[in-house]
Amino acid sequence: MASGRHVVFAGAVALAVAAGCSTEPVPERLRLATTTSTENSGLLAVLLPPFEKAHGVQVHVIAVGTGKALKLGENGDVDVVLVHARAAEDTFVADGFGVDRRDVMHNDFVVVGPESDPAGLRAAKTAAEAFKLLAAGKAAFISRGDDSGTHKKEKQLWRAAGIEPGGEWYLSTGQAMGAVLRIADEKRGYALTDRGTLLATAGKIELAVVFEGDPVLHNPYGVLAVNPRRHPGVRYDLAKKLIAFLIGPEGQRLIAGYTVNGKQLFFPDAAPAK
């Protein structure tokens, strides 16, 4: 397969030379499935260009929910995934679809709603209590409903509260985080969001953080290569380079230094090299 691509590329160079065209090499292509939070927050626009320049690689980003990103990996439709749902990531590896998982960074989840907080979430001591208050008050709640990492966390929190959400007050959208925040803002409702996407929307919506700080809202991100033994056609070589970049000094520095309006959106997690 690789040699076939080489032959096609070599033929293209020969034709370019004959035509007097530029012979600059075409960048290699790496397919990355990642969460909408890394895209919506603006982090990828800062993180990927230095990697692409250093390695002569063009990263093709598919920004979807974590569940869909992992499904793309299962099918061999991407080379590497960057997601935030540790239990699902561990299952992905255990089932033989992923290898080389590494911690990359974290932020946290928060519950946002109208500044007036009609459901009284600011009085809650735990996330489970906050979700009980949402259900008790039948406050409008906007769910991603898309099997993303945020949606998986939301479902975990409803289970912890002993509640099966439903009814007119609960709106499952199937939308990405940015769209969910806009809908919640328009409807004067509540939503669970990662803090990074929220900070990136500063000035665009009027939602306020009404609950935060429970340790269960910790939001770690991991990167995994798609297993080349399961899908021999994936670019495992390039996936390893991206993983090394993300957990290496430059990638971790870029993550730590990425701010919006002076606020840090993500915090590096990779263990320093020994």
N, C-alpha and C positions, 0 to 999 in steps of 0.2 A: 504493500500500500504506500509506504513512505517513498520507495524508489519510483513508483508511478507518479507521485506528485513531483518528484525531482525532475523526471523526464519532461513533464508538462511545463514546469518552470523553466528548464533549460531551453526548451523550444521557444518559449515566449521571449526569453532574452535574445536568442538568435534573431528572431523576427524584429525585435526592437532595435537591435544593432543595425540590421539591414535597412530599416526604415529611418535610421538616424534618430531614434527616440532615446529617452533616458533609460539607463540600465540599472537604476537604483533598485535594490532587492525589494520585493513585495513583503511587507511584514507578515510574520507567521500569525495565525489566528487562534486565540484561546477563548473558549466559550465559558462564561461565568454566569451561573444562576445564583441570584442573591435576593435579599429581601427588599421590599419597597422602601424600608426605613433607611437603608444605606444609600439608596438613590435619592429619595425625597429630601434627606437631610443635607445633600450636597457633598457628602464625604467622598463618594467615588470620584467625583470630578477633581478632587485634590489628591486622592490616593493612587489612582491608576496611571495618569500620565507619566510620572517618573519611572514607574515599572516598565511601561511600554517603551519609553525612550532608552532605558538601560538595556533592555533585552531584545529590541527590535520586534516587539510583539504588539498586535492589535487585539485588545480585549473586547469581545462582543458580550455586552451585558444584557441579561434577561432578568428584569426586576419583577418578581412575583412574590406571593406569600411563601413562607418557609415550606409548607406542605407541597406546593406546586414545584418549588425549587428542588426538593428532594426527589419528587417524582420524575423530574427531568433527568436527574442523576441516575435514578433506577433504570430509566430507559436508555441511558447512554447518549442522551441528546446534548449533554454539556460535559465539560472536562473537570470542572471544579465547582463547589458550592460554598457560599458564605451565608450562614443562616443563624437563627437564634431560637432554638428549641432543643435543649440538651437531650431530653428523653428520646425525641424523634431522631436526633443525630446518632445516638448510641444504637438505636434499632437499625438505622441505615447501615452502620458499620457491622453490627452483629449479623445482619442478613447478607453480608458479603457485597454490598453495593459501594461502600466507601472505605477509604484507607487514609492513613496519615492525618487524623483529626488533630487540630491544634487550637488552643484558646487564642483568641485574637484581641478581644476588647469587651467592654461592658458599658451599659448605662443602666437606667432603671425604668420601670413602668410607673405611670401616674394616672390617676383618674381626674379628668377635667370636666367642667360643667359651668353653668352660669355663675357669675360672681356672687349672685344672691344665694346660691346653693339651696334651693327649695327643699331638697331631700335631706339636708343636714349632714352631709358626709364629713364635714370638718370636725364633727364631734366624735367620729368613729376612732377607735383605738387600733383596730386591725382591718386588713383588707376584707376579710370575711364579713365583719360587722358593717363595713361600708356598703358591700353588695347587698346585705340584708336590708339596709336602709333604702337602697335604690328600689328593691322589689316592693317593700312595704309602702313606699310613697308612690309607686307606679310612675316614677319619674322617667321621662323619655330617655332611653338608652340606645345608642347607635353602635351596633356591633359590626366588626369587619365581616364576620360570617364566611371567611374564605380559607380556613385551615392554615392561616399564617401563624407565625410564632406568637403574635399578639392575640390572635383568636384562640390559640391553644391555651395561652395563659388565662384569658378571660374565662374559658370553660372550666379551667382548674379552679378559678376563684369562685365561680358559681357553685361548683361541687362542694368546695370548702364551706360555703354558706348554707349548703343544704337546699338549694333552690334550682328548679328547672325554669329558666326564664321563658316568657311567652306572653302573648297578648298584644294589644294595640300599643302599649308603651315600649315594647321591645322591637327594634327595627334591625333586621339582619340584611346587610347591604351587598355583600360580596365585593366590596370596594377596597382599594388601597388606603393606607393610613391618612394620606393627605386629604383624600376625598371624604373619608369618615369625619375628620375634624371639621371640614367645611359644612357637612350636613348637620353635625351636632351644633355647630355655631348658628346655623340658620334656624334650627328647630328649638334652640335654647335647651338642648339636652345634654346628656352626659356621654362620656366615652372613655375607654381605656386606651392609652397611647404610650409609645416609647417616648422618653423625654427628648431624644435627639430630634425626632420629627416635629415635636411641639415647638422646640426652640427655633427650628428652621422656619416655622410659620409665624414667628413673632411679628406683630403689626398687621397681620392679614386676618386674624380672627380675634374674638373677644373672650374666648373661653379662659377660665382660670383653673389653676391646680387646686382641687378641693380635697384630695387625699393623696398622701405619699408617705414613704418612709418605712413601710412594713418590709422586713427582709425577704418576704416571699415575692416582692416586686423586683428583685434583682434580675437583670436581663443580660446574660452573657451571650456573646457571639463566637461561633466556631467556624473554622474553614476545613473542608474535607476534599480530597481528591476522589474522583470516581475511580473505582477499582478497575485497573486495566485487565485483570484476569477475567472479569465479568464482561467487560466491553473493550476488546483489544484495539478498537479504532480510536479511543480517546487519546488526547494529547497529555499523557501522564507526565512527560518530561516538562512541558510548560506549566502544568498544574503544580508540580513540585517547586518550580521557580517562583510562582506567585505565592505559594504558601511560605517559602523561605523569605520572600520580600515582606509579606504582611507581618510575620512574627520577628523579623530582623530589626536592627536598629533604625533604619530609615523609615520603614513602615510604621513602627511603633511611635517614632518621633512625629510623623505626620498625623497619626491618629490623636496623639496627645495635644498637638498644636492646633488642631482644627477647632475653631470657635465661631460662633455666630453672635454678634452683638456683645462680644467679650465673654461669652459663656461657653465652656467646654462641653461638647456634645457626647463624646465617647472617651473612655479611659482604657489605656492599653493593659493587656492581661498576659502577654506572652512572657514566659519565664526567660530571664537573661541566659545567654549561651554560657556554658561552663568551659 
